[in-house]
């Protein structure tokens, strides 16, 4: 069963590389924030799989922390976008 988990982790690392490419070369800010959300989600999944493989409960706590940070990041981005659009309409 651990070999399946390890194969999934490797596949997710490849997805992270695609996400990093999108963060760097994304055509818009929205693409970049979606890629960073993907990055956070994949990181959480990888941490949970590694916690399962190694039977290390602390990684589950770190995954929970990443989940909380991802939610805060999404809210901050939406707030920033709203303020930026409101400012452009006022000008």
KOLVEXVEX-287701 format. One record per residue: residue number from 1; residue in three letters; x, y, z of N, C-alpha, C in turn. Coordinates in Angstrom, 3 decimals. Example, Ala and Ser with C-alpha at 12.3 -4.5 7.8 and 13.67 -1.06 7.14 Angstrom:
BEGIN
{resi = 1	resn = ALA	n_px = 13.190	n_py = -5.690	n_pz = 7.800	ca_px = 12.300	ca_py = -4.500	ca_pz = 7.800	c_px = 13.200	c_py = -3.300	c_pz = 7.800}
{resi = 2	resn = SER	n_px = 12.850	n_py = -2.250	n_pz = 7.080	ca_px = 13.670	ca_py = -1.060	ca_pz = 7.140	c_px = 12.900	c_py = 0.030	c_pz = 7.870}
***
This chain:
BEGIN
{resi = 1	resn = UNK	n_px = 0.816	n_py = -1.196	n_pz = 0.000	ca_px = 0.000	ca_py = 0.000	ca_pz = 0.000	c_px = 0.860	c_py = 1.260	c_pz = 0.000}
{resi = 2	resn = UNK	n_px = 2.016	n_py = 1.180	n_pz = 0.680	ca_px = 2.886	ca_py = 2.345	ca_pz = 0.720	c_px = 3.419	c_py = 2.706	c_pz = -0.658}
{resi = 3	resn = UNK	n_px = 3.618	n_py = 1.722	n_pz = -1.530	ca_px = 4.109	ca_py = 2.040	ca_pz = -2.874	c_px = 3.077	c_py = 2.828	c_pz = -3.661}
{resi = 4	resn = UNK	n_px = 1.816	n_py = 2.560	n_pz = -3.434	ca_px = 0.759	ca_py = 3.342	ca_pz = -4.094	c_px = 0.790	c_py = 4.774	c_pz = -3.583}
{resi = 5	resn = UNK	n_px = 0.924	n_py = 4.950	n_pz = -2.279	ca_px = 1.006	ca_py = 6.291	ca_pz = -1.706	c_px = 2.224	c_py = 7.045	c_pz = -2.242}
{resi = 6	resn = UNK	n_px = 3.338	n_py = 6.373	n_pz = -2.337	ca_px = 4.550	ca_py = 7.024	ca_pz = -2.841	c_px = 4.377	c_py = 7.417	c_pz = -4.307}
{resi = 7	resn = UNK	n_px = 3.745	n_py = 6.567	n_pz = -5.094	ca_px = 3.479	ca_py = 6.903	ca_pz = -6.499	c_px = 2.555	c_py = 8.112	c_pz = -6.605}
{resi = 8	resn = UNK	n_px = 1.560	n_py = 8.186	n_pz = -5.744	ca_px = 0.652	ca_py = 9.334	ca_pz = -5.742	c_px = 1.406	c_py = 10.598	c_pz = -5.357}
{resi = 9	resn = UNK	n_px = 2.283	n_py = 10.513	n_pz = -4.364	ca_px = 3.081	ca_py = 11.680	ca_pz = -3.950	c_px = 3.951	c_py = 12.160	c_pz = -5.104}
{resi = 10	resn = UNK	n_px = 4.576	n_py = 11.253	n_pz = -5.827	ca_px = 5.405	ca_py = 11.649	ca_pz = -6.968	c_px = 4.573	c_py = 12.307	c_pz = -8.061}
{resi = 11	resn = UNK	n_px = 3.396	n_py = 11.779	n_pz = -8.323	ca_px = 2.503	ca_py = 12.390	ca_pz = -9.305	c_px = 2.098	c_py = 13.798	c_pz = -8.871}
{resi = 12	resn = UNK	n_px = 1.829	n_py = 13.962	n_pz = -7.582	ca_px = 1.449	ca_py = 15.286	ca_pz = -7.083	c_px = 2.612	c_py = 16.269	c_pz = -7.157}
{resi = 13	resn = UNK	n_px = 3.843	n_py = 15.789	n_pz = -6.964	ca_px = 5.001	ca_py = 16.664	ca_pz = -7.140	c_px = 5.093	c_py = 17.173	c_pz = -8.576}
{resi = 14	resn = UNK	n_px = 4.768	n_py = 16.323	n_pz = -9.532	ca_px = 4.742	ca_py = 16.775	ca_pz = -10.921	c_px = 3.676	c_py = 17.851	c_pz = -11.128}
{resi = 15	resn = UNK	n_px = 2.539	n_py = 17.694	n_pz = -10.468	ca_px = 1.503	ca_py = 18.726	ca_pz = -10.537	c_px = 1.976	c_py = 20.034	c_pz = -9.917}
{resi = 16	resn = UNK	n_px = 2.788	n_py = 19.941	n_pz = -8.865	ca_px = 3.341	ca_py = 21.153	ca_pz = -8.259	c_px = 4.232	c_py = 21.899	c_pz = -9.241}
{resi = 17	resn = UNK	n_px = 4.989	n_py = 21.174	n_pz = -10.030	ca_px = 5.840	ca_py = 21.825	ca_pz = -11.027	c_px = 5.001	c_py = 22.595	c_pz = -12.044}
{resi = 18	resn = UNK	n_px = 3.902	n_py = 22.016	n_pz = -12.457	ca_px = 2.998	ca_py = 22.721	ca_pz = -13.376	c_px = 2.412	c_py = 23.953	c_pz = -12.695}
{resi = 19	resn = UNK	n_px = 2.069	n_py = 23.818	n_pz = -11.433	ca_px = 1.542	ca_py = 24.962	ca_pz = -10.687	c_px = 2.559	c_py = 26.077	c_pz = -10.530}
{resi = 20	resn = UNK	n_px = 3.809	n_py = 25.722	n_pz = -10.304	ca_px = 4.863	ca_py = 26.735	ca_pz = -10.190	c_px = 5.026	c_py = 27.456	c_pz = -11.521}
{resi = 21	resn = UNK	n_px = 4.960	n_py = 26.716	n_pz = -12.626	ca_px = 5.054	ca_py = 27.334	ca_pz = -13.941	c_px = 3.912	c_py = 28.342	c_pz = -14.120}
{resi = 22	resn = UNK	n_px = 2.708	n_py = 27.993	n_pz = -13.679	ca_px = 1.559	ca_py = 28.891	ca_pz = -13.814	c_px = 1.703	c_py = 30.111	c_pz = -12.915}
{resi = 23	resn = UNK	n_px = 2.280	n_py = 29.946	n_pz = -11.746	ca_px = 2.485	ca_py = 31.098	ca_pz = -10.861	c_px = 3.465	c_py = 32.078	c_pz = -11.497}
{resi = 24	resn = UNK	n_px = 4.522	n_py = 31.557	n_pz = -12.099	ca_px = 5.547	ca_py = 32.429	ca_pz = -12.686	c_px = 5.052	c_py = 33.073	c_pz = -13.971}
{resi = 25	resn = UNK	n_px = 4.430	n_py = 32.295	n_pz = -14.856	ca_px = 4.074	ca_py = 32.784	ca_pz = -16.185	c_px = 2.586	c_py = 33.001	c_pz = -16.387}
{resi = 26	resn = UNK	n_px = 1.810	n_py = 33.019	n_pz = -15.310	ca_px = 0.371	ca_py = 33.196	ca_pz = -15.442	c_px = 0.017	c_py = 34.503	c_pz = -16.115}
{resi = 27	resn = UNK	n_px = -0.940	n_py = 34.475	n_pz = -17.036	ca_px = -1.255	ca_py = 35.710	ca_pz = -17.753	c_px = -1.970	c_py = 36.756	c_pz = -16.890}
{resi = 28	resn = UNK	n_px = -2.605	n_py = 36.343	n_pz = -15.808	ca_px = -3.311	ca_py = 37.312	ca_pz = -14.976	c_px = -3.102	c_py = 36.985	c_pz = -13.503}
{resi = 29	resn = UNK	n_px = -3.478	n_py = 37.933	n_pz = -12.676	ca_px = -3.376	ca_py = 37.720	ca_pz = -11.227	c_px = -4.295	c_py = 36.596	c_pz = -10.762}
{resi = 30	resn = UNK	n_px = -5.458	n_py = 36.482	n_pz = -11.407	ca_px = -6.393	ca_py = 35.434	ca_pz = -11.025	c_px = -5.805	c_py = 34.050	c_pz = -11.296}
{resi = 31	resn = UNK	n_px = -5.103	n_py = 33.910	n_pz = -12.423	ca_px = -4.452	ca_py = 32.631	ca_pz = -12.715	c_px = -3.392	c_py = 32.315	c_pz = -11.673}
{resi = 32	resn = UNK	n_px = -2.669	n_py = 33.322	n_pz = -11.256	ca_px = -1.614	ca_py = 33.109	ca_pz = -10.270	c_px = -2.186	c_py = 32.700	c_pz = -8.915}
{resi = 33	resn = UNK	n_px = -3.275	n_py = 33.326	n_pz = -8.500	ca_px = -3.836	ca_py = 32.972	ca_pz = -7.194	c_px = -4.467	c_py = 31.587	c_pz = -7.240}
{resi = 34	resn = UNK	n_px = -5.075	n_py = 31.219	n_pz = -8.366	ca_px = -5.616	ca_py = 29.862	ca_pz = -8.475	c_px = -4.498	c_py = 28.830	c_pz = -8.448}
{resi = 35	resn = UNK	n_px = -3.374	n_py = 29.146	n_pz = -9.078	ca_px = -2.237	ca_py = 28.229	ca_pz = -9.045	c_px = -1.675	c_py = 28.126	c_pz = -7.634}
{resi = 36	resn = UNK	n_px = -1.650	n_py = 29.229	n_pz = -6.907	ca_px = -1.148	ca_py = 29.162	ca_pz = -5.535	c_px = -2.116	c_py = 28.383	c_pz = -4.637}
{resi = 37	resn = UNK	n_px = -3.414	n_py = 28.473	n_pz = -4.911	ca_px = -4.376	ca_py = 27.662	ca_pz = -4.176	c_px = -4.188	c_py = 26.175	c_pz = -4.498}
{resi = 38	resn = UNK	n_px = -3.910	n_py = 25.884	n_pz = -5.764	ca_px = -3.596	ca_py = 24.511	ca_pz = -6.157	c_px = -2.345	c_py = 24.029	c_pz = -5.436}
{resi = 39	resn = UNK	n_px = -1.349	n_py = 24.892	n_pz = -5.363	ca_px = -0.099	ca_py = 24.582	ca_pz = -4.675	c_px = -0.379	c_py = 24.230	c_pz = -3.213}
{resi = 40	resn = UNK	n_px = -1.207	n_py = 25.038	n_pz = -2.555	ca_px = -1.538	ca_py = 24.778	ca_pz = -1.156	c_px = -2.314	c_py = 23.493	c_pz = -0.968}
{resi = 41	resn = UNK	n_px = -3.254	n_py = 23.223	n_pz = -1.866	ca_px = -4.048	ca_py = 21.997	ca_pz = -1.765	c_px = -3.185	c_py = 20.763	c_pz = -1.965}
{resi = 42	resn = UNK	n_px = -2.323	n_py = 20.805	n_pz = -2.976	ca_px = -1.449	ca_py = 19.656	ca_pz = -3.228	c_px = -0.483	c_py = 19.458	c_pz = -2.067}
{resi = 43	resn = UNK	n_px = -0.002	n_py = 20.546	n_pz = -1.485	ca_px = 0.891	ca_py = 20.435	ca_pz = -0.336	c_px = 0.194	c_py = 19.735	c_pz = 0.825}
{resi = 44	resn = UNK	n_px = -1.044	n_py = 20.097	n_pz = 1.065	ca_px = -1.809	ca_py = 19.455	ca_pz = 2.142	c_px = -1.988	c_py = 17.963	c_pz = 1.853}
{resi = 45	resn = UNK	n_px = -2.320	n_py = 17.629	n_pz = 0.623	ca_px = -2.505	ca_py = 16.219	ca_pz = 0.277	c_px = -1.203	c_py = 15.443	c_pz = 0.455}
{resi = 46	resn = UNK	n_px = -0.097	n_py = 16.030	n_pz = -0.003	ca_px = 1.197	ca_py = 15.361	ca_pz = 0.139	c_px = 1.538	c_py = 15.169	c_pz = 1.614}
{resi = 47	resn = UNK	n_px = 1.309	n_py = 16.183	n_pz = 2.426	ca_px = 1.597	ca_py = 16.048	ca_pz = 3.857	c_px = 0.746	c_py = 14.962	c_pz = 4.501}
{resi = 48	resn = UNK	n_px = -0.525	n_py = 14.889	n_pz = 4.120	ca_px = -1.389	ca_py = 13.850	ca_pz = 4.682	c_px = -0.958	c_py = 12.458	c_pz = 4.232}
{resi = 49	resn = UNK	n_px = -0.549	n_py = 12.325	n_pz = 2.978	ca_px = -0.063	ca_py = 11.030	ca_pz = 2.510	c_px = 1.233	c_py = 10.637	c_pz = 3.216}
{resi = 50	resn = UNK	n_px = 2.135	n_py = 11.587	n_pz = 3.383	ca_px = 3.384	ca_py = 11.287	ca_pz = 4.093	c_px = 3.128	c_py = 10.945	c_pz = 5.556}
{resi = 51	resn = UNK	n_px = 2.139	n_py = 11.604	n_pz = 6.154	ca_px = 1.779	ca_py = 11.265	ca_pz = 7.529	c_px = 1.248	c_py = 9.842	c_pz = 7.610}
{resi = 52	resn = UNK	n_px = 0.486	n_py = 9.438	n_pz = 6.598	ca_px = -0.051	ca_py = 8.074	ca_pz = 6.569	c_px = 1.058	c_py = 7.051	c_pz = 6.336}
{resi = 53	resn = UNK	n_px = 1.971	n_py = 7.362	n_pz = 5.412	ca_px = 3.057	ca_py = 6.429	ca_pz = 5.095	c_px = 3.961	c_py = 6.219	c_pz = 6.307}
{resi = 54	resn = UNK	n_px = 4.357	n_py = 7.316	n_pz = 6.948	ca_px = 5.335	ca_py = 7.249	ca_pz = 8.037	c_px = 4.702	c_py = 7.132	c_pz = 9.416}
{resi = 55	resn = UNK	n_px = 3.372	n_py = 7.177	n_pz = 9.488	ca_px = 2.656	ca_py = 7.152	ca_pz = 10.761	c_px = 3.182	c_py = 8.237	c_pz = 11.697}
{resi = 56	resn = UNK	n_px = 3.199	n_py = 9.468	n_pz = 11.152	ca_px = 3.747	ca_py = 10.616	ca_pz = 11.872	c_px = 2.643	c_py = 11.659	c_pz = 11.995}
{resi = 57	resn = UNK	n_px = 2.051	n_py = 11.750	n_pz = 13.180	ca_px = 0.877	ca_py = 12.595	ca_pz = 13.389	c_px = 1.158	c_py = 14.086	c_pz = 13.281}
{resi = 58	resn = UNK	n_px = 2.371	n_py = 14.510	n_pz = 13.510	ca_px = 2.688	ca_py = 15.933	ca_pz = 13.448	c_px = 2.480	c_py = 16.498	c_pz = 12.042}
{resi = 59	resn = UNK	n_px = 2.656	n_py = 15.681	n_pz = 11.021	ca_px = 2.425	ca_py = 16.150	ca_pz = 9.655	c_px = 0.958	c_py = 16.476	c_pz = 9.410}
{resi = 60	resn = UNK	n_px = 0.078	n_py = 15.811	n_pz = 10.115	ca_px = -1.351	ca_py = 16.141	ca_pz = 10.002	c_px = -1.623	c_py = 17.532	c_pz = 10.567}
{resi = 61	resn = UNK	n_px = -0.932	n_py = 17.871	n_pz = 11.640	ca_px = -1.074	ca_py = 19.209	ca_pz = 12.213	c_px = -0.541	c_py = 20.276	c_pz = 11.263}
{resi = 62	resn = UNK	n_px = 0.572	n_py = 19.987	n_pz = 10.608	ca_px = 1.137	ca_py = 20.930	ca_pz = 9.642	c_px = 0.186	c_py = 21.092	c_pz = 8.455}
{resi = 63	resn = UNK	n_px = -0.437	n_py = 19.997	n_pz = 8.023	ca_px = -1.408	ca_py = 20.069	ca_pz = 6.932	c_px = -2.601	c_py = 20.941	c_pz = 7.322}
{resi = 64	resn = UNK	n_px = -3.040	n_py = 20.834	n_pz = 8.558	ca_px = -4.127	ca_py = 21.679	ca_pz = 9.041	c_px = -3.721	c_py = 23.147	c_pz = 9.035}
{resi = 65	resn = UNK	n_px = -2.486	n_py = 23.431	n_pz = 9.396	ca_px = -1.973	ca_py = 24.803	ca_pz = 9.358	c_px = -1.968	c_py = 25.341	c_pz = 7.924}
{resi = 66	resn = UNK	n_px = -1.510	n_py = 24.541	n_pz = 6.976	ca_px = -1.506	ca_py = 24.962	ca_pz = 5.571	c_px = -2.923	c_py = 25.226	c_pz = 5.071}
{resi = 67	resn = UNK	n_px = -3.873	n_py = 24.418	n_pz = 5.505	ca_px = -5.266	ca_py = 24.621	ca_pz = 5.104	c_px = -5.780	c_py = 25.966	c_pz = 5.613}
{resi = 68	resn = UNK	n_px = -5.455	n_py = 26.288	n_pz = 6.844	ca_px = -5.875	ca_py = 27.572	ca_pz = 7.409	c_px = -5.233	c_py = 28.740	c_pz = 6.673}
{resi = 69	resn = UNK	n_px = -3.960	n_py = 28.613	n_pz = 6.357	ca_px = -3.271	ca_py = 29.677	ca_pz = 5.631	c_px = -3.830	c_py = 29.856	c_pz = 4.224}
{resi = 70	resn = UNK	n_px = -4.213	n_py = 28.775	n_pz = 3.582	ca_px = -4.781	ca_py = 28.873	ca_pz = 2.242	c_px = -6.105	c_py = 29.632	c_pz = 2.261}
{resi = 71	resn = UNK	n_px = -6.907	n_py = 29.405	n_pz = 3.275	ca_px = -8.177	ca_py = 30.123	ca_pz = 3.385	c_px = -7.942	c_py = 31.614	c_pz = 3.594}
{resi = 72	resn = UNK	n_px = -7.004	n_py = 31.960	n_pz = 4.434	ca_px = -6.691	ca_py = 33.371	ca_pz = 4.684	c_px = -6.142	c_py = 34.030	c_pz = 3.419}
{resi = 73	resn = UNK	n_px = -5.310	n_py = 33.311	n_pz = 2.680	ca_px = -4.757	ca_py = 33.836	ca_pz = 1.435	c_px = -5.852	c_py = 34.115	c_pz = 0.421}
{resi = 74	resn = UNK	n_px = -6.801	n_py = 33.222	n_pz = 0.290	ca_px = -7.902	ca_py = 33.422	ca_pz = -0.654	c_px = -8.732	c_py = 34.645	c_pz = -0.284}
{resi = 75	resn = UNK	n_px = -9.026	n_py = 34.805	n_pz = 0.981	ca_px = -9.801	ca_py = 35.964	ca_pz = 1.432	c_px = -9.023	c_py = 37.253	c_pz = 1.189}
{resi = 76	resn = UNK	n_px = -7.740	n_py = 37.251	n_pz = 1.466	ca_px = -6.915	ca_py = 38.442	ca_pz = 1.245	c_px = -6.858	c_py = 38.800	c_pz = -0.231}
{resi = 77	resn = UNK	n_px = -6.748	n_py = 37.818	n_pz = -1.100	ca_px = -6.716	ca_py = 38.096	ca_pz = -2.535	c_px = -8.026	c_py = 38.690	c_pz = -3.019}
{resi = 78	resn = UNK	n_px = -9.138	n_py = 38.126	n_pz = -2.587	ca_px = -10.440	ca_py = 38.655	ca_pz = -3.006	c_px = -10.606	c_py = 40.088	c_pz = -2.514}
{resi = 79	resn = UNK	n_px = -10.226	n_py = 40.349	n_pz = -1.290	ca_px = -10.323	ca_py = 41.705	ca_pz = -0.754	c_px = -9.446	c_py = 42.654	c_pz = -1.556}
{resi = 80	resn = UNK	n_px = -8.255	n_py = 42.238	n_pz = -1.881	ca_px = -7.343	ca_py = 43.066	ca_pz = -2.667	c_px = -7.904	c_py = 43.332	c_pz = -4.060}
{resi = 81	resn = UNK	n_px = -8.492	n_py = 42.323	n_pz = -4.681	ca_px = -9.070	ca_py = 42.488	ca_pz = -6.015	c_px = -10.238	c_py = 43.460	c_pz = -5.997}
{resi = 82	resn = UNK	n_px = -11.075	n_py = 43.344	n_pz = -4.989	ca_px = -12.230	ca_py = 44.238	ca_pz = -4.879	c_px = -11.768	c_py = 45.677	c_pz = -4.712}
{resi = 83	resn = UNK	n_px = -10.788	n_py = 45.895	n_pz = -3.854	ca_px = -10.294	ca_py = 47.255	ca_pz = -3.647	c_px = -9.632	c_py = 47.806	c_pz = -4.908}
{resi = 84	resn = UNK	n_px = -8.889	n_py = 46.962	n_pz = -5.615	ca_px = -8.217	ca_py = 47.400	ca_pz = -6.848	c_px = -9.244	c_py = 47.784	c_pz = -7.917}
{resi = 85	resn = UNK	n_px = -10.301	n_py = 46.982	n_pz = -8.071	ca_px = -11.325	ca_py = 47.279	ca_pz = -9.068	c_px = -12.122	c_py = 48.510	c_pz = -8.675}
{resi = 86	resn = UNK	n_px = -12.403	n_py = 48.653	n_pz = -7.396	ca_px = -13.146	ca_py = 49.826	ca_pz = -6.932	c_px = -12.335	c_py = 51.091	c_pz = -7.171}
{resi = 87	resn = UNK	n_px = -11.038	n_py = 51.015	n_pz = -6.944	ca_px = -10.175	ca_py = 52.173	ca_pz = -7.161	c_px = -10.103	c_py = 52.534	c_pz = -8.652}
{resi = 88	resn = UNK	n_px = -10.064	n_py = 51.530	n_pz = -9.526	ca_px = -10.007	ca_py = 51.797	ca_pz = -10.963	c_px = -11.327	c_py = 52.390	c_pz = -11.469}
{resi = 89	resn = UNK	n_px = -12.464	n_py = 52.006	n_pz = -10.856	ca_px = -13.743	ca_py = 52.587	ca_pz = -11.252	c_px = -13.868	c_py = 54.029	c_pz = -10.774}
{resi = 90	resn = UNK	n_px = -13.266	n_py = 54.334	n_pz = -9.625	ca_px = -13.338	ca_py = 55.695	ca_pz = -9.082	c_px = -12.494	c_py = 56.669	c_pz = -9.892}
{resi = 91	resn = UNK	n_px = -11.443	n_py = 56.176	n_pz = -10.523	ca_px = -10.565	ca_py = 57.061	ca_pz = -11.301	c_px = -11.159	c_py = 57.392	c_pz = -12.608}
***
